[in-house]
Amino acid sequence: MIDIHSHILPGVDDGARDFDESIEIAKWLARQGVTDLIATPHYIVESDFMSPRADNLKLLNELQHRLDAAGVKLRLYLGNEIYINKFIDRLVEAEEISPLANSKYLLVELPLHTEFSNYEGYLCDLNAKGYQVILAHPERYEIVQEDYQKARDLYEDGILLQCNLRSVVGHYGKEAERVVKRLARDKMIFTFGSDTHRVGSSYYLVQAQKKLTRYYNPRELSILLSINMKKVLNSGF
């Protein structure tokens, strides 16, 4: 599995708190079949989560060195989970924030409980400028839970949808589980991710994949968990 959404970098957001915890998360993910991982620390304008790309890259390289030394078979890449704002393209061009694995793909999130004014227009504008937006965990947004058509509109606009595997096993509640299953049934999901912040109490990535066999055959599941993400890793600018 190639995982495009994780908070494994130490001390930069609400994910891993130090290198020791980062290494434990990496081991836990590797045991569940993750071979490649994009670290996507939050980037939220005017918040405590604004670690710049250069600093994140140093942390990533140090973490990769420590994983290699510990024999953990996990390849790391850099990205960001970018909270939607009006300046995303400028921040990318200024190398303040990171596309996924130095590609054209941007992982963008919306507010969980409110609606960002003209969010659809901003996301489509990024695509028109040559980027490819991947929307993080649409099943978790109240606006989608209340109106499924909003997810369909984004999908038809060319916005790619990344759902969380934890949603499949009910971690975020019944509404998120209901929406992710509908998105799976409608074949609107581009990929799944772990959105890992801590070591979990169970192997939910494996459990979620078993549940997804209700909606996808083995080839389709391979496309979602690996093949589509290889396209991301191989599409650097």
Sequence and secondary structure as in RCSB ss.txt:
>XXXX:A:sequence
MIDIHSHILPGVDDGARDFDESIEIAKWLARQGVTDLIATPHYIVESDFMSPRADNLKLLNELQHRLDAAGVKLR
LYLGNEIYINKFIDRLVEAEEISPLANSKYLLVELPLHTEFSNYEGYLCDLNAKGYQVILAHPERYEIVQEDYQK
ARDLYEDGILLQCNLRSVVGHYGKEAERVVKRLARDKMIFTFGSDTHRVGSSYYLVQAQKKLTRYYNPRELSILL
SINMKKVLNSGF
>XXXX:A:secstr
 EE  B  STTSSSS  SHHHHHHHHHHHHHTT  EEEE  EE TTSS    HHHHHHHHHHHHHHHHHHT   E
EEE  EEE  TTHHHHHHTTSS  GGGBSEEEEE  SSS  TTHHHHHHHHHHTT EEEEE GGG HHHHH THH
HHHHHHTT EEEEEHHHHTTTT HHHHHHHHHHHHTT   EEE  BSS  SS HHHHHHHHHTTT  HHHHHIII
IIHHHHHHT B 
